Amino acid sequence: MRNIIKSPVVLLVVICLFSSLVFAERWYETYERAIELIDDGNFGAAVSILNRLIAQEPSPKAGRRAYGTKYIDYFPYYYLGLCHYELKNYSQAISWLERSNQEGEIRESKDLYSRLNSMLSDGKQRVSASNQNTSTTTTTPVVTPTSITPTATTTVQPTATVKTSTTVLTSTELQNAQRQSRINNAIRDGRREYDRGNYSAAKTAFNKALKEDSANKEARQWITKIDNAEKAERYVNSGKDYEKSGDYSSAIKMYKQAQNLQPENKTLDKLIRDARSNSERAASQQKQKEAEALVDNAIEDYKAGDLVNSKLKFERALRIDPENSRAKYQLGEINKKLQAASGSDKMKDEIREYIDGAKQALDQKDYSSARTYYNKANALDSTNEQVRGFYKDFKVVGRDKINIGLKYYLAGDLEKATDTFLEALPAYEDSAGMNAFLGLVYFSRYRLTGEQDANLLSSAEVYMKKVSELDPEYSFSKKIFDPTFIEYYSRFQ
């Protein structure tokens, strides 16, 4: 085996095979190097690389697989034509650009296809202009793209003979050709500066093209694209400032504004995802702090012997943070004590006192106080007939208020709708639908002020955050509310 490997012939074959495999596996690196040279203006070096590459990989394709999950647009004929155009080898540029057209490699790319046609038109005009006042048959160093065969040893030789005919351009035609050349050069410079992120320099270049041709569609499209990129950049900077201050809702709004201007920008997707993640983390931490504060307060009530208020606060803490271990334990202890006292004359008297207070408040239309009395009676014994009977009556009153509020809303009287929904809220304070009605009416009033009254927006946000806690999926809202409100609601999910 050692003797075989030492054989110079075999060793040469192994080296050649290895080189071939490396080239086949990394053709895309060669192509990307050629594109980098083009971006740097080194067109001569790019021509040499592209000639060799076409001989090895002759089939162009948009979205061609390079390796793994990486895909690139492989347009070798177009870029070889572009290089010859920039090198002022217009005859060869025409040949390669026409080959690109035949292959159909860039027809799906409007920008590149428009540029190809511009170069073809300008190149033909220049070739025609250079031949004015002559009528000869000459041997011209033109590479014929169709003569290339896809073998590893193919080299491109300028051997084709081209016959040119006499075309005499008028002074006006020559001026037009020169003007088109200036336009093409300006657009090329603008594209290069845009790719480098130099928006000011890019806009200057495209404006040069517009000075030559104020109706140039490509230049106008690029300026619009630059304007959008600059606006998006300002939105992103504002979003980052909001994030630093902890205002994630406003940050996401800024990033979405930028995304509307640059929907193809995947970086904005990540910014939005990260901001949402940070928002959720901050909200979770805030909820934990609120729950802990309630637990501390509830423990003080418990120590003072106020089991009812202590129980209500522990229950609120668990609604905010269901995993709070201290609240779970203390609530369990309170329920044991209440269970032991259940049915006692003392507890019955307490329940009767609370229900009487609730009824009196309800008669006086003091719905908030009625709810407070009911909550205390319910905390003592939720199965008590008096407690359950009052709750049923309370719900009826609340439902009637909701129906009246909806009538006001549909009639366009949003202030009365707000007041009526607020009256119904105590009976349905843990209802996602009830909180959604209030969020909707405040949001509608905010829209009618031209989105100027921040207090109305803040009120809408209070109730929509409550909705997101009670029903994150919110199937009820999606059935009855308009898409604009649903989109607004999604900010709190």
N, C-alpha and C positions, 0 to 999 in steps of 0.2 A: 504494500500500500504506500509506504514512504517513497519507493522508487517511482510509482505512478505520479504522485503529487509533485515530485521533483522534476518530472518531464517538462521541459520548457513549452512544448506544444500544448500539452494538457493544461498547464498552468495558464497559458495565454487564453485558451478557450474558457476556462473558469472565470478569469478576470473579465472577459468580454460578456459572458453570460451575467455575471454579477452586475456589471455596469448597466447592461440592458434592463435588468430587473429594477435596479434603483431608479433609472430614468422613467420606466413605465409606471412605477409606483408614485413618482413625484413630478409628473408632468405639470401638475397644477402649480407647483412652486416655481417652475420655469416661467409659466404663463404670468403668475403674479409679479415675478421679477421684471418681466417685460412691461407690465402695466405701470409699475413703479418708475421705470426708466422713462416711460412716456409722460407720466405726471411731472417728472423732473426736467422734461424737455430734451432728454437724451434720445432722440428719435433714431439716430444712426445705429446705436447699440441695440435698440429695441428691434430694428429691422432684422439684424443678424439672428437674434434669438427667435423671433417669430418665424423666420424662414425655416430654421431647423425644427421648430416645434410643429409646424404644419406638415412637414415631411413625416414626422412621427405620429401626430394626432390630427388627421385631416378633417375630422367630423365635428363641426361646430354644434353647440347646443346651449339653450338657455336652461339654467338650473341643472347643469351636469354634475354628477356625483364625483367629488374629489376623493374623499375618504370618510368612513364612518357616517356621521350625519351632516357632514359639511358638503354643501352644493355651491357651485359658482357658475356664473354666466361665461361661457367659453366662446368668444367672438374673435378668433384670430385674423380672419380675412378683413373684417372691418378695421381692426387696429393696425394691420399692416398697411392698408390703404391710407389710413389717417397719417401714419408715419411718413409715407412717401409724399403725401400732400404737404405736410409741414416741412419736408426737406426740399420742396418745390420740384420733385420728380413727378410731374403731373400725369404724364402718360402711364407710368406704373401705378400711380394712385388710382387713376380711372379703371385700370384693369382689375385691381384688387377690390375696389369698391363695387364694381359690377359683379365680381365673383361673389361678394358678400350678399348682393341683391339676389343672385341666383340661388344661393344657399338658404336665403330667407332667415338668416341668423338673428337679425335685430328688428324684424318687422313688428314684434310685440312691444318694443321699446320706442315710444313716440319720440323721445328726445334724441336718442341715437339715430333713429331713422330719418328724422328731420335734418340732423347734422350731416348724415351721409348724402342726402340729396343736395344739400347746400354745397358740400365739397365737390360732388360730381359736376354740378352745374358750373361752379367756379373753375374747376379744373379743365373742363371742356372749353370754356371761354378762353382760358389762358393758353391752352394748346392751339386753339384756333387763332388767337391773336399773334402768337409767335410765328405762325406760318403765313401771315398776310403778305401779299405781294410776291409769293413764291408758289411754285407748283412742281414739286419734286418727289422722287421716290428715294427714301433714305433708309439706311440701316440704323435702327434705334435700339438702344439697350433696354428692352422691355421684357419683364418677366411675365409670361403667360400663366395665370393661375391654374388653368385647366390642364397644363402639361405636367403638373406635379403628381407623382404617384406616392402613396403612403408606405415608403420603405425606409428603414433606419439609415440607409446610406445615401438617400437622395440629397443632392445639393442643387440649389437654385442657380441657374446660369442665365444671364441676360443675353439670349441668343435670338429672340424673335425678331422678324423683319416686319415693319409696319409701314403701310403706304399712306401718306397724308395727302389730302387734297387742298387746293387753294381756297381760302375763305378770307375775304377782305373785310375787316371790321371798320365801321364808321367811327368817327371821333366819339360820338355819343355812346356807341356800343362799348368802346374801349373804356370810357369813363365809368360806365355801369359795371363792367367787369372789375375794375379797380375798386369801385365802391363796395361791391359784394365781397371782395377780398378783405377789405378793412372791417366789414361787418363780421365776417367769419373769424378773423383774428381776435376781434374784441370779445365775441361770444366764447371763443376758446379760452381766452385769458380769464373771463368771468367765471366760467365753469371750474377752472383750476383753483381760483381763489376761494370759490364757494366750498369746494371739497376740502380745502385747508382750514375752513372756518373763518376766513378773512372776509366777512360780509361787506364791510365798507369798500374794500378794494374791488370786490366782485361787482358791487352795485355801480361803482365808477366805470368799470369795463362795459357792463351791459348798457349803461347810459350813453357810452360812446357809440355803441351799435345803434341805439335809438336816434342819435343825432344824424347818423347816416340814413336811417330809415325809421321814421317815427311810428310806422305801422308794423314793425317787425314783431311777429307774434312770439317767437322764441325768447327774445330779449325781454319782452313784457312779462311773459310767464315766469322767467327767472327772477325778475325784480319782485314780482308778487311773492314768489317763494322765499326770497330773502327777507321781505317785510314780515312774512309770517314767522320765519325763523327768529328774527329779532324780537318780535312781540312774544313769541313762545319763551324765549330766553328770559324776558322780563317777568313773565308769569312764574317761571320756574324759580327765579331768584326771590320773588315775593313769597312763593310757597315755602321755600327753605327758611325764610325769616319767620314765617308763621310757625313752622315746625319748632324752631328754636325757642319760641315763646310758649310752646305747648298748645297752640291753637291748631290742632290737626284737621278739624273740619274746614277751616279757611284754607289750609295748605292743600288739602285734596281738591277744593274748588279751584284754586289757582292752577294746579297740575292738569285738571280736566280742561280748563280754558286753553292751556298750552297744547293739550292733546287734540282739541278741536282744530287747531291750526296746523298741527303736524301729526296726523293720525298714523303715519308710518314710523314714527319715532318710538322704538321699543324701550328706550331709556325711560320715557314717561310712564309706561306701564309699570316699570319697577318702582319708580318714585311713588306712584299711587298705592301700589301694594304695600310698600314699606311704611308709608304714612298711615294707612289703615291698620297695619299691624301695631305700630307705635301707639295709635289712638286706642286700640283695644287694650293694650297693655296698661296705658295710663288710666283708662276708665276702670279697669279691673283693680288697679292699685287704689284709686280713689274710692271705689265701692268698699274695699276692705277697710279703709280708714273710717268711712262713715259707719260701717257695721260695728267696728270696734268701739267707736264713740257711743253708739246706741247701747251696746252691751255694758259698757262701764256705767252708763246712766241707769240702765235697768237693774244692775246689781245694787246700786244705791237705793232704788225703790224697794227692792227685795229685802234689803237689810232693815229698811224702815217699816216693813210689814205690809207694804202696798203691793199685794200680789197681782192685782188686776192690771195696773199700769206697767208693772214689771213684765208681766206676760205679754202685753201688747207691744212693748218695746223689743223684747226678744224675738217676737214674730216678725216685726219690721226688719230687724237686723238679719234674720234668715231669708227674708225676701230679697234683701240686697246682696247678701253673701251666703248662699245655701250651705257652704262648707264650713261656716264658722263653728268651731267645736265648742267654744265657751257658751254660745247662745243655745246650742243643741242640749248641752248638759243642764244648764240652768232652767231651760224651758221644761225639760223632763222632770226636774225636781218640783217645779211649781205645779205642774199638772198632777203630780202625785198628791200634793197637799190639797188641791182643789177637788180631786176625786174623793179623797178621804172625807172632805167636808160636804160633798154632794148630798142634797136632800135635807140638809140641816135647816132648822128654822132661820138661823142667821143668814145663810146663803139665800134662802127664799126671799127674805126681807130685802136683802141687797139687790137681788134681781128685780123685785117689784119696784123698788125705788128707782133703779136705772130705767126701766121700761116706762114708768110714769113720766120721768123727765123727758124721755125720747118722744112720747106721745104729745106732751105739752109743746115741745119744740117744733114738732111736725105741724101742729095746729097753728102755730105762730109763723109757719113757713121759714123757720130757722133750721134749714136742712143740714147744715154742718154740725150744729149742736145735737140734732137728732141722731146723726151718725155716731157721734162721740159716745152718747149714752148707750146706744145699741151695741157698740163695740165692747163696752165694759160689761154689759149684761151677757153678751155672747161669750166673753172670755171666761166668765164664771161657769156657764153651762149652756153649751150650744144646742143641747137637746131639749131644753126647757120649752114648754108649749107657749108661754107668754113671749119668749124671745123669738121663736119661729113665727108666731102669729104677727108680731110687729114687723118683722123683716118682710113678710109677704105684703103687708099693707104699704110698707115703705117702697118696695119695688114697683107697685102699681102707680104710686105717685110719681116716681122717677120715670117710668115708662111714658106716662102722660106728658111729662115735661119734655121728654125727647121728641115725641111726635109734634108738640107745639113748636119746639125749636127748629125742627126740620121744615115746618111750614114757613116760619120766618125766613129761614135760609133760602128756600126756593123762591120766596117772594122778593128776595134781594135785601131784606132788612137784617143785615149781618150783626148789628149791635144787639138787637133784641134776641137774635138767635144765640149769640154768645151768652147773654145773661140767662137765658132759659136753659141752655146746656149746663151752665155752671150750677144752676139750681138742681138739675138732675144728677150731677156728678156724685154727690154723697151717697146716693142709693146704688150707684154703679161705679164706685171709685176703682174697683179692681177689674173693670171691664175694658178690654183693648178697644172695642168698638166705641164705647163712650169717650174714652180719651182721644180716639181718632177723630170723632166729630168735633171736639174742641180744637184739636190740632188743625183740622181742615178749615174751620171758620176763622181762626186767627190767621192762618196762612192766606186765605182768600182776602181778608181785610188788608193784609200786608201787600198783596199784589195790587189791590185797588189804590193804594197810596203811591203807586209807582215804585214800590220796593224802597220807600224812604223811611218808614217808621220802624226803627230797630226794635222798639219795645214789643210791637206786634209779632215780629219774627221770633223774638226771645220767648214769648208766650207759646207760640206754635211749637218751638223746639222742646219746651218743658213737657208738653203733652205727648209729642212724638217719641221722646226718649222713654216715657212711661210705656208707650205702646211697644217699643222695641224690647222692653223688659218682659212685658206680659205675653207677647206673641210675636217672636222673631219672624216667623213665616208670614204671618198676617194675611191669611187667605181671605178673611172678611173684607179687608180694605181693597184688595185687588179685584173683588167682585163688583164693588159699588163706586169706587172713586176714580177720577180721571187720571190718565197717565202722568200728567205734570205733577200731581200731588204724590203719586206713587214714587216717582223719581226723587222728589224731595224727601219722602219718607226713608228712602234707601240710604240716605246720609247717616242715619242713626243705627243702621244694622251693624 
